[in-house]
Amino acid sequence: MTSYRVAGMTCDGCAKAVARAIEAASPGARVVVDRGAGKVEVDERVAESVLQKAVEDAGFEYAGRA
């Protein structure tokens, strides 16, 4: 799994929104969100630019690889 930092997730709804956005951008990807740590883990190779766009389009701040 590859880990990325995402800022701005303040509730479980935020975490679910981030997961849905990444899954929509990369169907079949397994996404695990740790809201408390501000981290998202993705098990499929997703281009970082695609992941960044998905996170930002969902209204959150992409903060790079963890």
C-alpha positions, -999 to 999 in steps of 0.1 A, spaced: 0 0 0 11 35 -7 4 62 19 -5 98 12 -13 127 35 -46 145 32 -55 175 53 -89 188 63 -107 155 72 -126 164 103 -152 137 105 -161 102 93 -181 117 65 -150 135 53 -130 102 53 -158 85 33 -158 114 8 -121 110 2 -123 73 -2 -152 76 -26 -133 102 -47 -102 80 -49 -122 49 -57 -141 68 -85 -108 80 -100 -93 45 -98 -120 18 -99 -109 -13 -81 -85 5 -58 -86 -5 -21 -86 26 0 -80 28 37 -84 62 54 -70 70 88 -88 103 95 -70 109 129 -35 106 112 -46 125 81 -34 96 60 -48 76 31 -35 43 20 -41 30 -15 -33 -6 -26 -34 0 -64 -8 20 -83 -26 52 -90 -8 81 -106 -1 106 -79 -15 134 -101 -48 115 -104 -50 109 -67 -42 145 -60 -69 157 -83 -95 134 -68 -87 145 -33 -87 182 -42 -119 179 -62 -135 163 -31 -126 195 -12 -96 184 7 -59 193 7 -35 168 -8 -2 170 12 20 145 -7 33 110 1 34 100 38 
